[in-house]
Amino acid sequence: MQFTAEIIAGYLGGAVEGDKEAAVSSVAKIEEAGAGDLVFLSNPKYEEHIYRTGATIAIVNRDFKAQHPLPEGLTLVRVDNAYKAFASLLDLYVANKPKKTGISPLAFVHPSATVGTDVYIGEYAVVGEGATVGDGTEIWPQVYVGDRVRVGAGAKLYPGVKVYEECVIGDRVTVHGGTVIGGDGFGFAPTEDGSFQKIPQIGNVVIEEDVEIGSNCSIDRATMGSTRIRRGAKLDNLIQVAHNVVIGESTVMAAQVGIAGSTKVGSHVMMGGQVGVVGHITIADGVKIGSQSGIPNNIPTPGVTVFGSPAYPGLEGHRIQASVKQLPELRKQVAELAKQLRALQEQLAAK
C-alpha cells in the first residue's frame, strides 16, 4: 500500500515541503533508506544522515533548518513532533497489515471453552477447559491458554506464550513470545531437617487493559489473591515479577528488571534496565529509577529520581558516584599522608 506526502501530511496535521505526490510504501531507518521509503528525524545526533539519505519522504519538526543541501527529490513533511508523528504512522501501517483470523485445524480448543468472533488461533495452540477468549483476539502458534483463563477482546498472545490456569488477561493486552504468566511464586518454608517445603501458590495473575509485556518475562501467580499489572503498564523483555507484586498504571520497566514478592509499585514509575527491587516495600507514584539500581527500602516520595546500589536520591546519588570515581586517587593521597605521618612520629620520637 502506498501513501503520498499529501495524505501523510493530512493525517498528521503537517505541511508538505516538496512534491505532494511523492509516494512511499515502506518505512526505514534514515541512514539505510532507499527510494520509496519513509523516514523521520527528531534526534539532532542523526541530522547528518538526512543530507545523504536515499528516502523519498522525511518527517521533520517544523523548526528544522537544513545546514546543508538536502538530497534531490527528498520531500519533507513538517510536523509539531516528528517522533510522535512517526509513531502514529507506524500505528497506521500496522493497522493496514492483513490480520490473521480463523482457528487452525491443528489447534486444540476444549469443548467447554468460549471463543468470540474474529478470533485467530494458530497451529498447536491450546485453549483449555472453561477458558474464555474475547472478540478479535489473536492466539499465535504454540500458545497455551490454561483452564478457566479469561482473555479479553483484541488481545495478542504471540508464539510460545504460556498462561497458567485461572489467570486474567485484559482487553488489548499484548504478550510477546516465550513469556510465562501464572507460574508458581517462589514460596518455600524451611523445615527442621534443613530442607524446604513448598508453599502452594493458589492465587492468580490479573493483567489489566492495554498492558504490553515483552518476550521471555515471568509473571508469577500470587500465593493468595492476585499478582496484578494495572492498566497501560509496559514491560520490556526478560523481566521477573514475583508473587503478589502490584504494578501501577502506565508504569514502564526496561529489560532485566526484577521485583521481589509483595512489593507495590506506583503509577507512572519508570525503571531503567537491570533494576533490582526487594520484597514487601512500596514505591510511590512517578518515581524514576536509574539503570542497575538496587532498591532496598520504601521510596515514599512521589516523583523522586534515584539511582545507585543501594539507590540514593538525585544529587546525593551523583555525589556518591563522583566520589567512587575518585577513590583510586584518594587512596594514593591517604597512603602518602600516612607515610608522612609515620615520618613525623619517628622524628618526634627521636627527640
C-alpha positions as MATLAB code, in Angstrom:
seq = 'MQFTAEIIAGYLGGAVEGDKEAAVSSVAKIEEAGAGDLVFLSNPKYEEHIYRTGATIAIVNRDFKAQHPLPEGLTLVRVDNAYKAFASLLDLYVANKPKKTGISPLAFVHPSATVGTDVYIGEYAVVGEGATVGDGTEIWPQVYVGDRVRVGAGAKLYPGVKVYEECVIGDRVTVHGGTVIGGDGFGFAPTEDGSFQKIPQIGNVVIEEDVEIGSNCSIDRATMGSTRIRRGAKLDNLIQVAHNVVIGESTVMAAQVGIAGSTKVGSHVMMGGQVGVVGHITIADGVKIGSQSGIPNNIPTPGVTVFGSPAYPGLEGHRIQASVKQLPELRKQVAELAKQLRALQEQLAAK';
ca = [
       0.000    0.000    0.000;
       1.301    3.427   -0.963;
       0.833    6.765    0.792;
       1.581   10.150   -0.747;
       3.175   13.069    1.084;
      -0.156   14.894    0.859;
      -2.025   12.012    2.548;
       0.658   11.689    5.245;
       0.626   15.419    5.978;
      -3.151   15.411    6.142;
      -3.181   12.503    8.580;
      -0.540   14.131   10.799;
      -1.701   17.724   10.501;
       1.620   18.631    8.883;
       2.822   20.661    5.920;
       4.444   19.341    2.724;
       7.696   20.866    1.524;
       8.431   19.416   -1.902;
       6.411   17.068   -4.109;
       2.997   16.457   -2.539;
       2.537   13.452   -4.879;
       5.743   11.749   -3.698;
       4.747    8.258   -2.583;
       6.166    5.708   -0.144;
       5.298    2.094    0.553;
       7.614    1.255    3.461;
       9.424    2.773    6.429;
      13.145    2.626    7.150;
      15.992    3.966    9.277;
      17.191    7.293    7.942;
      20.761    6.012    7.423;
      19.632    2.931    5.465;
      16.617    4.176    3.485;
      16.159    3.966   -0.265;
      13.642    5.110   -2.848;
      10.055    4.552   -1.744;
      10.952    4.677    1.970;
       9.626    6.993    4.662;
      11.982    8.159    7.443;
      11.891   10.630   10.302;
      14.364   12.955   12.011;
      13.863   14.103   15.584;
      17.208   13.480   17.295;
      19.914   16.017   16.254;
      22.519   13.236   16.523;
      21.087   11.767   13.308;
      20.853   15.009   11.337;
      23.969   14.206    9.303;
      22.126   11.284    7.697;
      19.349   13.403    6.195;
      21.841   15.078    3.869;
      22.640   11.783    2.156;
      19.536    9.679    2.757;
      18.002    7.837   -0.174;
      14.489    8.146    1.269;
      11.589    9.641   -0.668;
       9.858   11.370    2.272;
      11.236   12.544    5.619;
       9.163   13.661    8.591;
      10.877   16.518   10.436;
       9.997   19.036   13.127;
       8.508   22.315   11.934;
      11.547   24.250   13.169;
      14.085   22.045   11.360;
      16.585   24.146    9.389;
      18.830   22.338    6.918;
      22.524   23.200    7.360;
      23.467   21.630    4.015;
      21.651   20.929    0.725;
      19.128   18.113    1.006;
      19.177   15.194   -1.476;
      17.452   15.927   -4.749;
      13.885   14.636   -4.744;
      13.555   14.385   -0.948;
      10.175   15.659    0.220;
       9.745   16.911    3.773;
       6.627   16.701    5.903;
       6.918   19.223    8.731;
       5.047   18.433   11.955;
       4.998   19.604   15.565;
       6.685   16.468   16.923;
       8.442   14.219   14.412;
       8.950   11.321   16.818;
       5.324   11.213   17.908;
       4.115   11.670   14.327;
       6.236    8.788   13.080;
       4.871    6.564   15.859;
       1.334    7.448   14.716;
       2.224    6.468   11.160;
       3.617    3.144   12.325;
       0.288    2.513   14.073;
      -1.461    3.203   10.767;
       0.982    0.937    8.920;
       0.378   -1.931   11.356;
      -3.389   -1.414   11.267;
      -3.352   -1.852    7.480;
      -1.406   -5.111    7.559;
      -3.529   -8.199    6.836;
      -4.924   -9.647   10.063;
      -4.946  -13.367   10.742;
      -8.314  -14.906   11.557;
      -9.764  -18.383   11.961;
      -8.963  -21.422   14.063;
      -6.329  -23.763   12.696;
      -7.360  -27.420   12.438;
      -4.097  -28.173   14.242;
      -5.129  -26.137   17.302;
      -6.968  -27.634   20.294;
      -9.902  -25.738   21.795;
     -11.644  -27.512   24.658;
     -15.372  -28.035   24.001;
     -16.231  -26.067   27.163;
     -14.160  -23.027   26.136;
     -15.884  -19.868   24.874;
     -14.322  -18.219   21.821;
     -15.518  -14.864   20.473;
     -15.831  -13.645   16.902;
     -12.973  -12.787   14.517;
     -10.515  -14.740   16.676;
      -7.275  -16.230   15.364;
      -5.936  -19.407   16.984;
      -2.799  -20.746   15.319;
      -1.247  -24.156   14.880;
      -0.591  -26.233   18.026;
      -2.158  -23.630   20.299;
      -4.213  -24.933   23.232;
      -7.251  -23.290   24.816;
      -8.129  -25.139   27.994;
     -11.269  -26.210   29.790;
     -13.634  -23.373   30.669;
     -11.351  -20.723   29.157;
     -12.751  -17.568   27.539;
     -11.262  -15.760   24.544;
     -12.661  -12.350   23.614;
     -13.590  -10.953   20.210;
     -10.769  -10.129   17.828;
      -8.060  -11.739   19.932;
      -5.024  -13.353   18.301;
      -3.576  -16.528   19.810;
      -0.497  -17.421   17.791;
       1.001  -20.894   17.282;
       2.135  -22.880   20.315;
       0.395  -20.634   22.821;
      -1.046  -22.313   25.903;
      -4.172  -20.782   27.460;
      -4.886  -22.778   30.587;
      -8.096  -23.909   32.207;
     -10.511  -21.146   33.211;
      -8.236  -18.423   31.874;
     -10.016  -15.281   30.698;
      -8.525  -13.414   27.738;
     -10.199  -10.142   26.780;
     -11.030   -8.633   23.407;
      -8.349   -7.508   20.983;
      -5.509   -9.188   22.873;
      -2.418  -10.624   21.170;
      -0.549  -13.622   22.556;
       2.474  -14.274   20.374;
       4.128  -17.687   19.782;
       5.132  -19.655   22.834;
       3.246  -17.625   25.438;
       2.009  -19.729   28.371;
      -0.890  -18.567   30.554;
      -1.497  -20.850   33.518;
      -4.932  -21.693   34.905;
      -7.342  -19.034   36.172;
      -5.278  -16.019   35.163;
      -6.942  -12.971   33.620;
      -5.689  -11.110   30.532;
      -7.465   -7.804   29.826;
      -8.616   -6.177   26.610;
      -5.944   -5.147   24.103;
      -3.108   -6.728   26.068;
      -0.048   -7.744   24.048;
       2.256  -10.502   25.299;
       5.355  -11.409   23.292;
       6.861  -14.823   22.682;
       8.159  -17.031   25.469;
       6.572  -15.173   28.358;
       5.052  -17.243   31.172;
       2.117  -15.805   33.107;
       0.958  -17.517   36.267;
       3.844  -19.821   37.098;
       4.243  -20.556   40.806;
       5.630  -17.855   43.035;
       8.897  -18.676   44.801;
       7.421  -19.877   48.089;
       9.305  -22.391   50.244;
       9.376  -22.786   54.025;
      12.495  -24.123   55.781;
      11.970  -27.286   57.809;
      13.683  -28.662   60.884;
      15.754  -31.117   58.852;
      17.202  -28.330   56.680;
      15.098  -28.990   53.606;
      12.384  -26.735   52.170;
       8.664  -27.376   51.996;
       6.832  -25.892   49.033;
       4.048  -23.438   49.880;
       1.153  -23.941   47.438;
       0.544  -20.901   45.261;
      -3.241  -20.728   44.943;
      -3.721  -17.175   43.646;
      -3.575  -15.913   40.061;
      -2.283  -13.099   37.833;
      -4.505  -10.260   36.642;
      -3.257   -8.149   33.748;
      -5.464   -5.146   33.098;
      -6.275   -3.421   29.795;
      -3.698   -2.037   27.336;
      -0.677   -3.629   29.003;
       2.257   -4.753   26.839;
       4.709   -7.389   28.053;
       7.909   -8.239   26.178;
       9.388  -11.631   25.409;
      10.671  -14.169   27.946;
       9.202  -12.489   31.014;
       7.965  -14.342   34.097;
       4.906  -13.054   35.929;
       4.345  -15.297   38.957;
       0.937  -16.122   40.393;
       0.108  -14.922   43.889;
       0.373  -17.131   46.919;
      -3.160  -15.926   47.677;
      -5.085  -13.182   45.908;
      -3.599  -11.745   42.716;
      -0.346  -10.558   41.240;
      -1.609   -7.520   39.343;
      -0.307   -5.390   36.463;
      -2.530   -2.377   36.108;
      -3.857   -0.642   33.030;
      -1.374    0.706   30.483;
       1.834   -0.622   32.049;
       4.656   -1.523   29.643;
       7.241   -4.201   30.444;
      10.334   -4.850   28.333;
      11.914   -8.279   27.722;
      13.403  -10.561   30.388;
      11.575   -9.150   33.410;
      10.753  -11.046   36.611;
       7.631  -10.062   38.567;
       7.269  -12.157   41.709;
       4.171  -13.323   43.563;
       1.695  -10.733   44.897;
       3.502   -7.797   43.264;
       1.290   -4.909   42.131;
       2.495   -2.672   39.287;
       0.659    0.623   38.889;
      -0.967    2.195   35.856;
       1.265    3.349   32.985;
       4.450    2.247   34.730;
       7.316    1.324   32.379;
      10.217   -1.076   33.003;
      13.271   -1.717   30.839;
      14.848   -5.139   30.342;
      16.043   -7.372   33.192;
      14.183   -5.640   35.990;
      13.483   -7.968   38.910;
      10.829   -7.276   41.538;
      10.608   -9.489   44.619;
       7.391  -10.648   46.229;
       4.590   -8.461   47.598;
       6.152   -5.164   46.510;
       3.776   -2.382   45.436;
       4.954   -0.188   42.561;
       3.034    3.041   41.969;
       1.638    4.554   38.798;
       3.798    6.258   36.136;
       7.002    4.837   37.628;
       9.992    4.492   35.288;
      12.637    1.806   35.866;
      15.819    1.517   33.833;
      17.379   -1.779   32.849;
      18.569   -4.282   35.480;
      16.906   -2.577   38.425;
      16.517   -4.911   41.399;
      13.763   -4.342   43.965;
      13.472   -6.215   47.272;
      10.191   -7.621   48.507;
       7.492   -6.152   50.754;
       8.202   -2.485   50.022;
       6.255    0.350   48.378;
       7.415    2.683   45.603;
       5.452    5.921   45.228;
       3.861    7.246   42.049;
       6.079    8.878   39.428;
       9.398    7.655   40.826;
      12.276    7.364   38.322;
      14.905    4.700   38.976;
      18.204    4.646   37.095;
      19.607    1.538   35.407;
      21.257   -1.133   37.600;
      19.935    0.468   40.779;
      19.207   -1.618   43.863;
      16.105   -0.662   45.845;
      16.315   -1.993   49.442;
      13.681    0.188   51.119;
      10.424    2.059   50.543;
      10.509    5.109   48.271;
       7.685    7.180   49.784;
       8.239   10.474   47.942;
       6.304   10.778   44.655;
       8.289   11.840   41.600;
      11.758   11.490   43.107;
      14.681   10.275   40.957;
      17.049    7.685   42.470;
      19.973    5.613   41.271;
      22.859    3.550   42.559;
      23.098    0.343   44.574;
      21.809    0.926   47.138;
      19.895    3.721   45.458;
      20.161    7.320   46.644;
      18.070   10.343   45.640;
      19.124   12.709   42.850;
      22.131   14.888   43.735;
      23.226   12.639   46.582;
      23.487    9.748   44.146;
      25.502   11.878   41.726;
      27.912   12.919   44.501;
      28.413    9.308   45.591;
      29.099    8.166   42.025;
      31.544   11.045   41.549;
      33.301   10.085   44.776;
      33.626    6.448   43.693;
      35.468    7.549   40.539;
      37.936    9.481   42.715;
      38.691    6.566   45.053;
      41.937    5.413   43.345;
      43.441    8.911   43.617;
      42.114    9.370   47.156;
      43.718    6.047   48.109;
      47.095    7.268   46.866;
      46.700   10.525   48.795;
      45.749    8.705   52.006;
      48.736    6.365   51.633;
      51.056    9.344   51.115;
      49.599   11.178   54.123;
      50.018    8.036   56.259;
      53.664    7.804   55.153;
      54.258   11.454   56.086;
      52.539   10.945   59.442;
      54.790    7.985   60.272;
      57.845   10.040   59.383;
      56.736   12.857   61.693;
      56.056   10.391   64.504;
      59.550    8.913   64.087;
      61.096   12.400   64.177;
      59.207   13.296   67.348;
      60.154   10.005   68.981;
      63.863   10.601   68.231;
      63.916   13.915   70.105;
];
